[in-house]
Amino acid sequence: MLLDDLPAAVDARRAEAEVIAEAYRTAHRGNDYAALVAAIADALADLTAAEQRMEAAQRQVSHGYVRGTAGTA
């Protein structure tokens, strides 16, 4: 990303966050606290899923590395 593009990217991310926040607020009938808790719970679930995918990918790479070099010794 170019330095000149940073403000536009930040603005786009902020706009996206506002749309998501409003969707959560609407889903929780204007209850800001419930919307915030739901958004955080979803973010934590997404983080956990991403960590699990990353760990699985690391295991596959590690397994492939060991399997690929076992016959060279």
N, C-alpha and C positions, 0 to 999 in steps of 0.2 A: 504494500500500500504506500502510495506517495504521501508525503507530508501534507500537501495541499488537499488531499482527499480525506484526511482525518476528520475535519469538522462535519463533512457531509455524512460520513460513516457513523459518527457519533449521533448526529441528528436522526438518521434513519433508524438506528438502534433504539433511540429514545422514543421515536414515534411507534415503533413496533411494540415496545414495552407498554406504552400507554394504551394501545389497542388490546393487548393481552390483559392488562389490569382492568380495563373496562369490561371485558368479557367475563372475567372472574367476578367482578362486582355485580354485573347483571345476573349471572348465574346464582349469586347468593343474595339476590333481591335487595341490593344496596347495603348489605351488611359488610362494611369495610374490613372488620376484624376477621370474619369468617372467610372472606375472599383472600385476605392476606395469608391466613393459615393454610387454605387450600393451595394457593400458589406456591408457598414454601414447601408443602408436603409433596406436590408434584415435582418441583425442582429437585428435591432430595431423592425422590424415586428415580428421576431421570439421571441424576448423578450416580446413584448406585448401579443402575443398568449400564451406564457408560464405563464405570470402573470394572464391572464384570466382563464386558466385552473386551476391554483393554487387557485384563488379566488372561482371558482366554486366548487372545491374539499373541500375547507374550509367551504363553505355554506352547502354542503351535510353533512359533519361531524357534524357541528353545529346543523343542522336540525335533524339529527339522534340522537344526544345527547339529545336534548330537547324532541324529540318524545319518546325516550327510557326511560326517567326518569319521564315523566309527570304522570304516574300512580302510582309512588312510594310514593307520598306525602300523 
